[in-house]
Amino acid sequence: MKNLKIVLLALGGFLLVSCEATTEQDISSVVANPTYNAHIKPVMTSKCTSCHSGGNQNPNLETYSEVKDASMNGNLLCRLDATCGNIMPQSGRLPQATIDMINKWADLNYREN
């Protein structure tokens, strides 16, 4: 049986999505085509840019171009799932559904499958 819970919360023009799912297929059905403005930017703003902005930390993750570059070179994604060093954000691992959504966005837009 699927365990699927979706929570949508609109704050200041941002839509935050929380999701629990038992399979990758469940997750992909929740966010079939994640976009930068609707899905990725709110995560970067709420979880990353407090450190990764204004030259505070490399890479900056404030703009589409910066997030795209960090996704394409693999540094963003491997830090989120801790496959290449310390996990980010430092406050603790993002929910797996969020990591999967960011990976899916990168796959759909920048990486060859």
Summary of the structure (lengths in Angstrom):
residues: 113
radius of gyration: 13.7
end to end distance: 29.3
largest distance: 46.6
contacts: 296
relative contact order: 0.16
helix: 42%
strand: 12%
